[in-house]
Amino acid sequence: MIETKRPPQNIRREITDVPSDGARLALHVWQPPSGRTKGAVFYFHGLQSHAGWAWEVGARFADNDIAFFVLDRRGSGISPGERQEIPDAETILRDYINAVAQVRESIGEDVPLSLFGHCLGGSFLAALMHHPDFTTRYDAAVFCSAWLGKLHATLDGEQLRALADEQSDELWDAGLKSADFTDDPKYQHFIDHDDLAVRLLTRRSRATLLELERRYLRPERALPRVPFTFVSGMSDPIIDLAAAHSAFQSLVSGRGTIMKLPTDKHYLFYTGVADDLIDWSSVHTLLQGLDRDV
């Protein structure tokens, strides 16, 4: 039985570099204290968050013998790059291609690897899975509180065309509130006072997000037959769950599992369901290794 409610012991955390297109991006790693990695999770962070949001989450995964990896996206966290700017889709996807490949090389071919995309991170994950140059083997994919295809679902044709042509550096406010993420005052305070959080984006960055959606809503390659899961609370103050579920099932050709946990907040790792989500994700990852050994 996996237990994560005790304080993690002797968790080894380090930050390594991922060389990508002239930049050296920060890859944060939490290694199991036992020194034996039985599984691994690569986490795609959302719009305003970064690896620092996972300071407890990574340790809990590591305490379950799961190595936990978070790439600070270009321009986020402690990675170099323009703040409030998401580069073109090809650059950002190339960063992830390089990072996941580096993770697979570090853990070896026998260790099961799950990809886990939260919120906007789910859109990066979905686009990555459909990139023709993404060839690193993964064993499961989890989309957590991710409104897949949001721009295509909420904008009309004229608005989509205008956004696709957007080149402005005018700033756009996503309107995210810490109370939507969690009802815990400790975490609300952290979110509200996080100096590394990205709260505004240039309008041309939204054009990049639209291009990422296009890549997975009109895919050019089939996905591998691995388990796909969409996880959320019972409701979500930020995303339309019905629309997100529809886009998810379309993405995975109807082969996905939908799971809801008892919370109405957006960032599940900062709610009372965090331990359950970590335990489930850990076991889910480990099972993929067992299936491959059979």
Steps between C-alpha positions, in 0.01 A plus 500: 500500500636842404501761774568868426349673801817463708766767445728388213842392621841575345356611167775574250414807293719649234483735202662399173529674165322408179687644200246610240531739206779704656343513848563297812163435661452400864382145559406437864531142624382330817666159537380215726687493832558127455713574194283259302270656242206269431310748283514860380258788440577793268282796599390782265420810707226749418493867404605680818659211686851351482699222667500687832131422537595133531733530799274267703356300209837390365611381844182298544545330165864427583394347831295256288816402305382713207753746354321828431619738228383855426641716222480873564363600161701758306425835667353334812641422843879522492537413130629774269269675258270798477246513781139537390600353164443152361722445196377346177345154518794324336750644748297410807426149374866447411587591859266229627624246244854552629397495867295180485773329299752600767273361772458168318875473458555569870249244628569230239268310272361264763350763732136592421451869420174693532445842347281727717363832370320741732274779368682670209769235541245255361493695174879488475486127570232435239689693232825323591345156463402588143835648397662280234843532662383392844613138503585443868301210642254583776272257677200709609368856470292694752317826432410677823251790513589580139255681272620346176402699192377795706567772242337303220201431725445859616592718198310527173661469158575869459653521848714193434633647175581829671678324786704284261637819340568676833850645529441754779712513814206654687444312824194281562381406849373146544304612807615211718416521872668300772160421656413307184809284542467412869307583815808456722622844624863381504495415131294807411767716663773321310324546164421866565860582600689277258752728329569240229136456398403608147169684530493683165575391145565695183220470250733337249561229760130418483549444127757236595246334730253494212760334276564236768127423512485471123777242505309259720147579389601423140771239560726356235604185686337226706571472871650187655265263682582603854258588782365856475324652801331834566494595870319794659288599794125443499475854361756762402473880529736559206421240235183367337528132589245381243687676219835378633379141520368515144832632367689238702301208360543636149874532561538139613248350254251416775749283689533725805401460863340790687552523875356757741622564853298665780604864473368806319839671464730514199848411625445156647845480656408791729178339623397218729512249214875548441607180677239294316609643165869438573433143615281424200752652255782304663321167483374574149858561386637189671230281345619590151836343585328184621294478182812525286672222697211256451 
